[in-house]
């Protein structure tokens, strides 16, 4: 990533404009501002941003409930994809999960999004099922899960 300064932090209201720019070009059915604002208020929700040279370059939103994490939304600015920013956020999340004694991390990913599936597989996620017609355009979602502990399973 050259000599760019990369920083990871909790998302704030000030970050939402940059997040929305990425959201709107990344998804067929983007979340509106109100959803991001609500996630910042939910006690079980965590939202992080990765900034490159002070500008929002990507974000990851997940829920932490009991001993589980569920990734809800993750995206990187299209101009900065394949630079390791998504991996930076994912590694941070996995590290947090380890500190919090999380048993597993799960998410849904579009069946046609091989790049995202390959990234998750690289970090040990496995296909754990399918949600038929999960997305608004009726595309199926692959459920992917990373098991961190066998306790209670």
Chimera marker file (.cmm) of the C-alpha trace (Angstrom):
<marker_set name="trace">
<marker id="1" x="0.000" y="0.000" z="0.000" r="1" g="1" b="0" radius="0.5"/>
<marker id="2" x="2.960" y="2.262" z="-0.590" r="1" g="1" b="0" radius="0.5"/>
<marker id="3" x="3.683" y="4.770" z="2.153" r="1" g="1" b="0" radius="0.5"/>
<marker id="4" x="0.034" y="5.459" z="2.923" r="1" g="1" b="0" radius="0.5"/>
<marker id="5" x="-0.904" y="5.831" z="6.566" r="1" g="1" b="0" radius="0.5"/>
<marker id="6" x="-3.427" y="3.135" z="7.532" r="1" g="1" b="0" radius="0.5"/>
<marker id="7" x="-5.489" y="3.465" z="10.723" r="1" g="1" b="0" radius="0.5"/>
<marker id="8" x="-8.264" y="1.323" z="12.160" r="1" g="1" b="0" radius="0.5"/>
<marker id="9" x="-10.803" y="2.852" z="14.563" r="1" g="1" b="0" radius="0.5"/>
<marker id="10" x="-14.383" y="2.730" z="15.761" r="1" g="1" b="0" radius="0.5"/>
<marker id="11" x="-16.809" y="4.346" z="13.345" r="1" g="1" b="0" radius="0.5"/>
<marker id="12" x="-18.215" y="7.698" z="14.423" r="1" g="1" b="0" radius="0.5"/>
<marker id="13" x="-20.981" y="9.924" z="13.070" r="1" g="1" b="0" radius="0.5"/>
<marker id="14" x="-18.260" y="11.904" z="11.293" r="1" g="1" b="0" radius="0.5"/>
<marker id="15" x="-17.287" y="8.804" z="9.297" r="1" g="1" b="0" radius="0.5"/>
<marker id="16" x="-20.766" y="8.075" z="7.936" r="1" g="1" b="0" radius="0.5"/>
<marker id="17" x="-20.496" y="10.338" z="4.869" r="1" g="1" b="0" radius="0.5"/>
<marker id="18" x="-17.374" y="8.487" z="3.714" r="1" g="1" b="0" radius="0.5"/>
<marker id="19" x="-18.943" y="5.134" z="4.557" r="1" g="1" b="0" radius="0.5"/>
<marker id="20" x="-22.033" y="5.995" z="2.497" r="1" g="1" b="0" radius="0.5"/>
<marker id="21" x="-19.895" y="6.834" z="-0.548" r="1" g="1" b="0" radius="0.5"/>
<marker id="22" x="-18.426" y="3.332" z="-0.405" r="1" g="1" b="0" radius="0.5"/>
<marker id="23" x="-21.752" y="1.680" z="0.456" r="1" g="1" b="0" radius="0.5"/>
<marker id="24" x="-23.552" y="3.280" z="-2.484" r="1" g="1" b="0" radius="0.5"/>
<marker id="25" x="-21.026" y="2.086" z="-5.081" r="1" g="1" b="0" radius="0.5"/>
<marker id="26" x="-20.518" y="-1.347" z="-3.518" r="1" g="1" b="0" radius="0.5"/>
<marker id="27" x="-24.015" y="-2.769" z="-3.135" r="1" g="1" b="0" radius="0.5"/>
<marker id="28" x="-27.104" y="-3.216" z="-5.293" r="1" g="1" b="0" radius="0.5"/>
<marker id="29" x="-29.312" y="-2.408" z="-2.300" r="1" g="1" b="0" radius="0.5"/>
<marker id="30" x="-27.249" y="-0.023" z="-0.132" r="1" g="1" b="0" radius="0.5"/>
<marker id="31" x="-28.062" y="0.743" z="3.462" r="1" g="1" b="0" radius="0.5"/>
<marker id="32" x="-29.396" y="4.279" z="4.053" r="1" g="1" b="0" radius="0.5"/>
<marker id="33" x="-27.705" y="6.658" z="6.492" r="1" g="1" b="0" radius="0.5"/>
<marker id="34" x="-30.310" y="5.879" z="9.173" r="1" g="1" b="0" radius="0.5"/>
<marker id="35" x="-29.181" y="2.229" z="9.363" r="1" g="1" b="0" radius="0.5"/>
<marker id="36" x="-25.572" y="3.223" z="9.992" r="1" g="1" b="0" radius="0.5"/>
<marker id="37" x="-26.690" y="5.747" z="12.612" r="1" g="1" b="0" radius="0.5"/>
<marker id="38" x="-28.788" y="3.076" z="14.320" r="1" g="1" b="0" radius="0.5"/>
<marker id="39" x="-25.882" y="0.609" z="14.331" r="1" g="1" b="0" radius="0.5"/>
<marker id="40" x="-23.753" y="3.208" z="16.140" r="1" g="1" b="0" radius="0.5"/>
<marker id="41" x="-26.414" y="3.303" z="18.881" r="1" g="1" b="0" radius="0.5"/>
<marker id="42" x="-27.005" y="-0.458" z="19.280" r="1" g="1" b="0" radius="0.5"/>
<marker id="43" x="-25.183" y="-1.794" z="22.332" r="1" g="1" b="0" radius="0.5"/>
<marker id="44" x="-24.482" y="-5.149" z="20.637" r="1" g="1" b="0" radius="0.5"/>
<marker id="45" x="-23.290" y="-3.596" z="17.373" r="1" g="1" b="0" radius="0.5"/>
<marker id="46" x="-19.673" y="-2.711" z="16.601" r="1" g="1" b="0" radius="0.5"/>
<marker id="47" x="-18.649" y="-0.604" z="13.625" r="1" g="1" b="0" radius="0.5"/>
<marker id="48" x="-15.069" y="-0.053" z="12.544" r="1" g="1" b="0" radius="0.5"/>
<marker id="49" x="-13.491" y="1.926" z="9.748" r="1" g="1" b="0" radius="0.5"/>
<marker id="50" x="-10.128" y="1.664" z="8.121" r="1" g="1" b="0" radius="0.5"/>
<marker id="51" x="-8.726" y="4.983" z="6.986" r="1" g="1" b="0" radius="0.5"/>
<marker id="52" x="-6.012" y="5.558" z="4.452" r="1" g="1" b="0" radius="0.5"/>
<marker id="53" x="-4.300" y="8.927" z="4.762" r="1" g="1" b="0" radius="0.5"/>
<marker id="54" x="-7.176" y="10.100" z="6.974" r="1" g="1" b="0" radius="0.5"/>
<marker id="55" x="-9.994" y="9.188" z="4.565" r="1" g="1" b="0" radius="0.5"/>
<marker id="56" x="-12.481" y="6.349" z="5.082" r="1" g="1" b="0" radius="0.5"/>
<marker id="57" x="-11.308" y="3.525" z="2.842" r="1" g="1" b="0" radius="0.5"/>
<marker id="58" x="-13.435" y="0.714" z="4.227" r="1" g="1" b="0" radius="0.5"/>
<marker id="59" x="-15.707" y="-0.387" z="7.039" r="1" g="1" b="0" radius="0.5"/>
<marker id="60" x="-16.929" y="-3.466" z="8.832" r="1" g="1" b="0" radius="0.5"/>
<marker id="61" x="-20.052" y="-3.751" z="10.959" r="1" g="1" b="0" radius="0.5"/>
<marker id="62" x="-20.707" y="-6.735" z="13.187" r="1" g="1" b="0" radius="0.5"/>
<marker id="63" x="-22.835" y="-7.780" z="16.111" r="1" g="1" b="0" radius="0.5"/>
<marker id="64" x="-21.303" y="-9.194" z="19.268" r="1" g="1" b="0" radius="0.5"/>
<marker id="65" x="-23.954" y="-11.124" z="21.192" r="1" g="1" b="0" radius="0.5"/>
<marker id="66" x="-23.085" y="-13.491" z="24.050" r="1" g="1" b="0" radius="0.5"/>
<marker id="67" x="-20.238" y="-15.569" z="22.608" r="1" g="1" b="0" radius="0.5"/>
<marker id="68" x="-20.997" y="-15.050" z="18.910" r="1" g="1" b="0" radius="0.5"/>
<marker id="69" x="-20.087" y="-12.491" z="16.259" r="1" g="1" b="0" radius="0.5"/>
<marker id="70" x="-22.118" y="-11.898" z="13.117" r="1" g="1" b="0" radius="0.5"/>
<marker id="71" x="-20.643" y="-9.791" z="10.311" r="1" g="1" b="0" radius="0.5"/>
<marker id="72" x="-23.411" y="-7.663" z="8.823" r="1" g="1" b="0" radius="0.5"/>
<marker id="73" x="-21.680" y="-5.407" z="6.336" r="1" g="1" b="0" radius="0.5"/>
<marker id="74" x="-18.159" y="-4.973" z="5.020" r="1" g="1" b="0" radius="0.5"/>
<marker id="75" x="-16.842" y="-3.009" z="2.064" r="1" g="1" b="0" radius="0.5"/>
<marker id="76" x="-13.733" y="-1.278" z="0.769" r="1" g="1" b="0" radius="0.5"/>
<marker id="77" x="-13.534" y="1.678" z="-1.589" r="1" g="1" b="0" radius="0.5"/>
<marker id="78" x="-13.400" y="0.109" z="-5.093" r="1" g="1" b="0" radius="0.5"/>
<marker id="79" x="-10.230" y="2.069" z="-5.934" r="1" g="1" b="0" radius="0.5"/>
<marker id="80" x="-8.504" y="0.529" z="-2.892" r="1" g="1" b="0" radius="0.5"/>
<marker id="81" x="-9.598" y="-3.087" z="-3.216" r="1" g="1" b="0" radius="0.5"/>
<marker id="82" x="-6.964" y="-5.798" z="-3.347" r="1" g="1" b="0" radius="0.5"/>
<marker id="83" x="-4.621" y="-3.699" z="-1.200" r="1" g="1" b="0" radius="0.5"/>
<marker id="84" x="-5.095" y="-5.641" z="2.032" r="1" g="1" b="0" radius="0.5"/>
<marker id="85" x="-7.598" y="-3.307" z="3.705" r="1" g="1" b="0" radius="0.5"/>
<marker id="86" x="-10.345" y="-5.945" z="3.966" r="1" g="1" b="0" radius="0.5"/>
<marker id="87" x="-7.790" y="-8.359" z="5.433" r="1" g="1" b="0" radius="0.5"/>
<marker id="88" x="-6.725" y="-5.697" z="7.947" r="1" g="1" b="0" radius="0.5"/>
<marker id="89" x="-10.308" y="-5.375" z="9.175" r="1" g="1" b="0" radius="0.5"/>
<marker id="90" x="-10.908" y="-9.131" z="9.187" r="1" g="1" b="0" radius="0.5"/>
<marker id="91" x="-7.715" y="-9.842" z="11.136" r="1" g="1" b="0" radius="0.5"/>
<marker id="92" x="-8.715" y="-7.160" z="13.651" r="1" g="1" b="0" radius="0.5"/>
<marker id="93" x="-12.134" y="-8.776" z="14.056" r="1" g="1" b="0" radius="0.5"/>
<marker id="94" x="-10.660" y="-12.242" z="14.555" r="1" g="1" b="0" radius="0.5"/>
<marker id="95" x="-8.251" y="-10.809" z="17.123" r="1" g="1" b="0" radius="0.5"/>
<marker id="96" x="-11.130" y="-9.172" z="19.003" r="1" g="1" b="0" radius="0.5"/>
<marker id="97" x="-13.062" y="-12.440" z="18.895" r="1" g="1" b="0" radius="0.5"/>
<marker id="98" x="-10.147" y="-14.205" z="20.548" r="1" g="1" b="0" radius="0.5"/>
<marker id="99" x="-9.998" y="-11.625" z="23.343" r="1" g="1" b="0" radius="0.5"/>
<marker id="100" x="-13.743" y="-11.928" z="23.956" r="1" g="1" b="0" radius="0.5"/>
<marker id="101" x="-13.873" y="-15.761" z="24.011" r="1" g="1" b="0" radius="0.5"/>
<marker id="102" x="-16.148" y="-15.833" z="20.959" r="1" g="1" b="0" radius="0.5"/>
<marker id="103" x="-17.056" y="-19.368" z="19.834" r="1" g="1" b="0" radius="0.5"/>
<marker id="104" x="-17.694" y="-18.480" z="16.205" r="1" g="1" b="0" radius="0.5"/>
<marker id="105" x="-17.988" y="-15.682" z="13.657" r="1" g="1" b="0" radius="0.5"/>
<marker id="106" x="-20.610" y="-15.999" z="10.937" r="1" g="1" b="0" radius="0.5"/>
<marker id="107" x="-21.804" y="-14.026" z="7.914" r="1" g="1" b="0" radius="0.5"/>
<marker id="108" x="-23.744" y="-14.241" z="4.673" r="1" g="1" b="0" radius="0.5"/>
<marker id="109" x="-22.004" y="-13.546" z="1.371" r="1" g="1" b="0" radius="0.5"/>
<marker id="110" x="-23.416" y="-13.473" z="-2.139" r="1" g="1" b="0" radius="0.5"/>
<marker id="111" x="-23.104" y="-16.819" z="-3.871" r="1" g="1" b="0" radius="0.5"/>
<marker id="112" x="-21.532" y="-15.020" z="-6.845" r="1" g="1" b="0" radius="0.5"/>
<marker id="113" x="-18.935" y="-13.110" z="-4.796" r="1" g="1" b="0" radius="0.5"/>
<marker id="114" x="-16.003" y="-15.495" z="-5.159" r="1" g="1" b="0" radius="0.5"/>
<marker id="115" x="-13.434" y="-12.864" z="-4.132" r="1" g="1" b="0" radius="0.5"/>
<marker id="116" x="-15.071" y="-12.340" z="-0.736" r="1" g="1" b="0" radius="0.5"/>
<marker id="117" x="-15.597" y="-16.070" z="-0.221" r="1" g="1" b="0" radius="0.5"/>
<marker id="118" x="-11.933" y="-16.727" z="-0.980" r="1" g="1" b="0" radius="0.5"/>
<marker id="119" x="-10.846" y="-14.079" z="1.534" r="1" g="1" b="0" radius="0.5"/>
<marker id="120" x="-12.978" y="-15.657" z="4.253" r="1" g="1" b="0" radius="0.5"/>
<marker id="121" x="-11.720" y="-19.153" z="3.362" r="1" g="1" b="0" radius="0.5"/>
<marker id="122" x="-8.130" y="-17.884" z="3.649" r="1" g="1" b="0" radius="0.5"/>
<marker id="123" x="-8.869" y="-17.129" z="7.328" r="1" g="1" b="0" radius="0.5"/>
<marker id="124" x="-10.546" y="-20.436" z="8.067" r="1" g="1" b="0" radius="0.5"/>
<marker id="125" x="-14.207" y="-19.722" z="7.368" r="1" g="1" b="0" radius="0.5"/>
<marker id="126" x="-16.135" y="-22.665" z="5.962" r="1" g="1" b="0" radius="0.5"/>
<marker id="127" x="-19.390" y="-22.861" z="4.059" r="1" g="1" b="0" radius="0.5"/>
<marker id="128" x="-22.058" y="-23.698" z="6.621" r="1" g="1" b="0" radius="0.5"/>
<marker id="129" x="-25.185" y="-23.519" z="4.511" r="1" g="1" b="0" radius="0.5"/>
<marker id="130" x="-27.183" y="-21.493" z="2.040" r="1" g="1" b="0" radius="0.5"/>
<marker id="131" x="-29.948" y="-18.913" z="2.330" r="1" g="1" b="0" radius="0.5"/>
<marker id="132" x="-32.053" y="-19.142" z="-0.818" r="1" g="1" b="0" radius="0.5"/>
<marker id="133" x="-33.070" y="-15.834" z="-2.442" r="1" g="1" b="0" radius="0.5"/>
<marker id="134" x="-31.565" y="-13.962" z="0.508" r="1" g="1" b="0" radius="0.5"/>
<marker id="135" x="-30.839" y="-10.709" z="-1.312" r="1" g="1" b="0" radius="0.5"/>
<marker id="136" x="-33.389" y="-8.283" z="-2.759" r="1" g="1" b="0" radius="0.5"/>
<marker id="137" x="-32.469" y="-9.402" z="-6.290" r="1" g="1" b="0" radius="0.5"/>
<marker id="138" x="-33.105" y="-13.054" z="-5.275" r="1" g="1" b="0" radius="0.5"/>
<marker id="139" x="-29.433" y="-14.071" z="-5.303" r="1" g="1" b="0" radius="0.5"/>
<marker id="140" x="-28.622" y="-16.804" z="-2.813" r="1" g="1" b="0" radius="0.5"/>
<marker id="141" x="-26.320" y="-16.201" z="0.144" r="1" g="1" b="0" radius="0.5"/>
<marker id="142" x="-23.654" y="-18.604" z="1.321" r="1" g="1" b="0" radius="0.5"/>
<marker id="143" x="-23.461" y="-18.790" z="5.111" r="1" g="1" b="0" radius="0.5"/>
<marker id="144" x="-19.809" y="-18.838" z="6.120" r="1" g="1" b="0" radius="0.5"/>
<marker id="145" x="-18.615" y="-19.544" z="9.642" r="1" g="1" b="0" radius="0.5"/>
<marker id="146" x="-15.291" y="-19.486" z="11.437" r="1" g="1" b="0" radius="0.5"/>
<marker id="147" x="-15.327" y="-21.774" z="14.490" r="1" g="1" b="0" radius="0.5"/>
<marker id="148" x="-12.965" y="-20.494" z="17.157" r="1" g="1" b="0" radius="0.5"/>
<marker id="149" x="-13.881" y="-22.874" z="19.974" r="1" g="1" b="0" radius="0.5"/>
<marker id="150" x="-15.622" y="-26.199" z="20.231" r="1" g="1" b="0" radius="0.5"/>
<marker id="151" x="-17.083" y="-25.358" z="23.659" r="1" g="1" b="0" radius="0.5"/>
<marker id="152" x="-20.816" y="-25.730" z="23.714" r="1" g="1" b="0" radius="0.5"/>
<marker id="153" x="-21.103" y="-26.944" z="20.120" r="1" g="1" b="0" radius="0.5"/>
<link id1="1" id2="2" r="1" g="1" b="0" radius="0.2"/>
<link id1="2" id2="3" r="1" g="1" b="0" radius="0.2"/>
<link id1="3" id2="4" r="1" g="1" b="0" radius="0.2"/>
<link id1="4" id2="5" r="1" g="1" b="0" radius="0.2"/>
<link id1="5" id2="6" r="1" g="1" b="0" radius="0.2"/>
<link id1="6" id2="7" r="1" g="1" b="0" radius="0.2"/>
<link id1="7" id2="8" r="1" g="1" b="0" radius="0.2"/>
<link id1="8" id2="9" r="1" g="1" b="0" radius="0.2"/>
<link id1="9" id2="10" r="1" g="1" b="0" radius="0.2"/>
<link id1="10" id2="11" r="1" g="1" b="0" radius="0.2"/>
<link id1="11" id2="12" r="1" g="1" b="0" radius="0.2"/>
<link id1="12" id2="13" r="1" g="1" b="0" radius="0.2"/>
<link id1="13" id2="14" r="1" g="1" b="0" radius="0.2"/>
<link id1="14" id2="15" r="1" g="1" b="0" radius="0.2"/>
<link id1="15" id2="16" r="1" g="1" b="0" radius="0.2"/>
<link id1="16" id2="17" r="1" g="1" b="0" radius="0.2"/>
<link id1="17" id2="18" r="1" g="1" b="0" radius="0.2"/>
<link id1="18" id2="19" r="1" g="1" b="0" radius="0.2"/>
<link id1="19" id2="20" r="1" g="1" b="0" radius="0.2"/>
<link id1="20" id2="21" r="1" g="1" b="0" radius="0.2"/>
<link id1="21" id2="22" r="1" g="1" b="0" radius="0.2"/>
<link id1="22" id2="23" r="1" g="1" b="0" radius="0.2"/>
<link id1="23" id2="24" r="1" g="1" b="0" radius="0.2"/>
<link id1="24" id2="25" r="1" g="1" b="0" radius="0.2"/>
<link id1="25" id2="26" r="1" g="1" b="0" radius="0.2"/>
<link id1="26" id2="27" r="1" g="1" b="0" radius="0.2"/>
<link id1="27" id2="28" r="1" g="1" b="0" radius="0.2"/>
<link id1="28" id2="29" r="1" g="1" b="0" radius="0.2"/>
<link id1="29" id2="30" r="1" g="1" b="0" radius="0.2"/>
<link id1="30" id2="31" r="1" g="1" b="0" radius="0.2"/>
<link id1="31" id2="32" r="1" g="1" b="0" radius="0.2"/>
<link id1="32" id2="33" r="1" g="1" b="0" radius="0.2"/>
<link id1="33" id2="34" r="1" g="1" b="0" radius="0.2"/>
<link id1="34" id2="35" r="1" g="1" b="0" radius="0.2"/>
<link id1="35" id2="36" r="1" g="1" b="0" radius="0.2"/>
<link id1="36" id2="37" r="1" g="1" b="0" radius="0.2"/>
<link id1="37" id2="38" r="1" g="1" b="0" radius="0.2"/>
<link id1="38" id2="39" r="1" g="1" b="0" radius="0.2"/>
<link id1="39" id2="40" r="1" g="1" b="0" radius="0.2"/>
<link id1="40" id2="41" r="1" g="1" b="0" radius="0.2"/>
<link id1="41" id2="42" r="1" g="1" b="0" radius="0.2"/>
<link id1="42" id2="43" r="1" g="1" b="0" radius="0.2"/>
<link id1="43" id2="44" r="1" g="1" b="0" radius="0.2"/>
<link id1="44" id2="45" r="1" g="1" b="0" radius="0.2"/>
<link id1="45" id2="46" r="1" g="1" b="0" radius="0.2"/>
<link id1="46" id2="47" r="1" g="1" b="0" radius="0.2"/>
<link id1="47" id2="48" r="1" g="1" b="0" radius="0.2"/>
<link id1="48" id2="49" r="1" g="1" b="0" radius="0.2"/>
<link id1="49" id2="50" r="1" g="1" b="0" radius="0.2"/>
<link id1="50" id2="51" r="1" g="1" b="0" radius="0.2"/>
<link id1="51" id2="52" r="1" g="1" b="0" radius="0.2"/>
<link id1="52" id2="53" r="1" g="1" b="0" radius="0.2"/>
<link id1="53" id2="54" r="1" g="1" b="0" radius="0.2"/>
<link id1="54" id2="55" r="1" g="1" b="0" radius="0.2"/>
<link id1="55" id2="56" r="1" g="1" b="0" radius="0.2"/>
<link id1="56" id2="57" r="1" g="1" b="0" radius="0.2"/>
<link id1="57" id2="58" r="1" g="1" b="0" radius="0.2"/>
<link id1="58" id2="59" r="1" g="1" b="0" radius="0.2"/>
<link id1="59" id2="60" r="1" g="1" b="0" radius="0.2"/>
<link id1="60" id2="61" r="1" g="1" b="0" radius="0.2"/>
<link id1="61" id2="62" r="1" g="1" b="0" radius="0.2"/>
<link id1="62" id2="63" r="1" g="1" b="0" radius="0.2"/>
<link id1="63" id2="64" r="1" g="1" b="0" radius="0.2"/>
<link id1="64" id2="65" r="1" g="1" b="0" radius="0.2"/>
<link id1="65" id2="66" r="1" g="1" b="0" radius="0.2"/>
<link id1="66" id2="67" r="1" g="1" b="0" radius="0.2"/>
<link id1="67" id2="68" r="1" g="1" b="0" radius="0.2"/>
<link id1="68" id2="69" r="1" g="1" b="0" radius="0.2"/>
<link id1="69" id2="70" r="1" g="1" b="0" radius="0.2"/>
<link id1="70" id2="71" r="1" g="1" b="0" radius="0.2"/>
<link id1="71" id2="72" r="1" g="1" b="0" radius="0.2"/>
<link id1="72" id2="73" r="1" g="1" b="0" radius="0.2"/>
<link id1="73" id2="74" r="1" g="1" b="0" radius="0.2"/>
<link id1="74" id2="75" r="1" g="1" b="0" radius="0.2"/>
<link id1="75" id2="76" r="1" g="1" b="0" radius="0.2"/>
<link id1="76" id2="77" r="1" g="1" b="0" radius="0.2"/>
<link id1="77" id2="78" r="1" g="1" b="0" radius="0.2"/>
<link id1="78" id2="79" r="1" g="1" b="0" radius="0.2"/>
<link id1="79" id2="80" r="1" g="1" b="0" radius="0.2"/>
<link id1="80" id2="81" r="1" g="1" b="0" radius="0.2"/>
<link id1="81" id2="82" r="1" g="1" b="0" radius="0.2"/>
<link id1="82" id2="83" r="1" g="1" b="0" radius="0.2"/>
<link id1="83" id2="84" r="1" g="1" b="0" radius="0.2"/>
<link id1="84" id2="85" r="1" g="1" b="0" radius="0.2"/>
<link id1="85" id2="86" r="1" g="1" b="0" radius="0.2"/>
<link id1="86" id2="87" r="1" g="1" b="0" radius="0.2"/>
<link id1="87" id2="88" r="1" g="1" b="0" radius="0.2"/>
<link id1="88" id2="89" r="1" g="1" b="0" radius="0.2"/>
<link id1="89" id2="90" r="1" g="1" b="0" radius="0.2"/>
<link id1="90" id2="91" r="1" g="1" b="0" radius="0.2"/>
<link id1="91" id2="92" r="1" g="1" b="0" radius="0.2"/>
<link id1="92" id2="93" r="1" g="1" b="0" radius="0.2"/>
<link id1="93" id2="94" r="1" g="1" b="0" radius="0.2"/>
<link id1="94" id2="95" r="1" g="1" b="0" radius="0.2"/>
<link id1="95" id2="96" r="1" g="1" b="0" radius="0.2"/>
<link id1="96" id2="97" r="1" g="1" b="0" radius="0.2"/>
<link id1="97" id2="98" r="1" g="1" b="0" radius="0.2"/>
<link id1="98" id2="99" r="1" g="1" b="0" radius="0.2"/>
<link id1="99" id2="100" r="1" g="1" b="0" radius="0.2"/>
<link id1="100" id2="101" r="1" g="1" b="0" radius="0.2"/>
<link id1="101" id2="102" r="1" g="1" b="0" radius="0.2"/>
<link id1="102" id2="103" r="1" g="1" b="0" radius="0.2"/>
<link id1="103" id2="104" r="1" g="1" b="0" radius="0.2"/>
<link id1="104" id2="105" r="1" g="1" b="0" radius="0.2"/>
<link id1="105" id2="106" r="1" g="1" b="0" radius="0.2"/>
<link id1="106" id2="107" r="1" g="1" b="0" radius="0.2"/>
<link id1="107" id2="108" r="1" g="1" b="0" radius="0.2"/>
<link id1="108" id2="109" r="1" g="1" b="0" radius="0.2"/>
<link id1="109" id2="110" r="1" g="1" b="0" radius="0.2"/>
<link id1="110" id2="111" r="1" g="1" b="0" radius="0.2"/>
<link id1="111" id2="112" r="1" g="1" b="0" radius="0.2"/>
<link id1="112" id2="113" r="1" g="1" b="0" radius="0.2"/>
<link id1="113" id2="114" r="1" g="1" b="0" radius="0.2"/>
<link id1="114" id2="115" r="1" g="1" b="0" radius="0.2"/>
<link id1="115" id2="116" r="1" g="1" b="0" radius="0.2"/>
<link id1="116" id2="117" r="1" g="1" b="0" radius="0.2"/>
<link id1="117" id2="118" r="1" g="1" b="0" radius="0.2"/>
<link id1="118" id2="119" r="1" g="1" b="0" radius="0.2"/>
<link id1="119" id2="120" r="1" g="1" b="0" radius="0.2"/>
<link id1="120" id2="121" r="1" g="1" b="0" radius="0.2"/>
<link id1="121" id2="122" r="1" g="1" b="0" radius="0.2"/>
<link id1="122" id2="123" r="1" g="1" b="0" radius="0.2"/>
<link id1="123" id2="124" r="1" g="1" b="0" radius="0.2"/>
<link id1="124" id2="125" r="1" g="1" b="0" radius="0.2"/>
<link id1="125" id2="126" r="1" g="1" b="0" radius="0.2"/>
<link id1="126" id2="127" r="1" g="1" b="0" radius="0.2"/>
<link id1="127" id2="128" r="1" g="1" b="0" radius="0.2"/>
<link id1="128" id2="129" r="1" g="1" b="0" radius="0.2"/>
<link id1="129" id2="130" r="1" g="1" b="0" radius="0.2"/>
<link id1="130" id2="131" r="1" g="1" b="0" radius="0.2"/>
<link id1="131" id2="132" r="1" g="1" b="0" radius="0.2"/>
<link id1="132" id2="133" r="1" g="1" b="0" radius="0.2"/>
<link id1="133" id2="134" r="1" g="1" b="0" radius="0.2"/>
<link id1="134" id2="135" r="1" g="1" b="0" radius="0.2"/>
<link id1="135" id2="136" r="1" g="1" b="0" radius="0.2"/>
<link id1="136" id2="137" r="1" g="1" b="0" radius="0.2"/>
<link id1="137" id2="138" r="1" g="1" b="0" radius="0.2"/>
<link id1="138" id2="139" r="1" g="1" b="0" radius="0.2"/>
<link id1="139" id2="140" r="1" g="1" b="0" radius="0.2"/>
<link id1="140" id2="141" r="1" g="1" b="0" radius="0.2"/>
<link id1="141" id2="142" r="1" g="1" b="0" radius="0.2"/>
<link id1="142" id2="143" r="1" g="1" b="0" radius="0.2"/>
<link id1="143" id2="144" r="1" g="1" b="0" radius="0.2"/>
<link id1="144" id2="145" r="1" g="1" b="0" radius="0.2"/>
<link id1="145" id2="146" r="1" g="1" b="0" radius="0.2"/>
<link id1="146" id2="147" r="1" g="1" b="0" radius="0.2"/>
<link id1="147" id2="148" r="1" g="1" b="0" radius="0.2"/>
<link id1="148" id2="149" r="1" g="1" b="0" radius="0.2"/>
<link id1="149" id2="150" r="1" g="1" b="0" radius="0.2"/>
<link id1="150" id2="151" r="1" g="1" b="0" radius="0.2"/>
<link id1="151" id2="152" r="1" g="1" b="0" radius="0.2"/>
<link id1="152" id2="153" r="1" g="1" b="0" radius="0.2"/>
</marker_set>
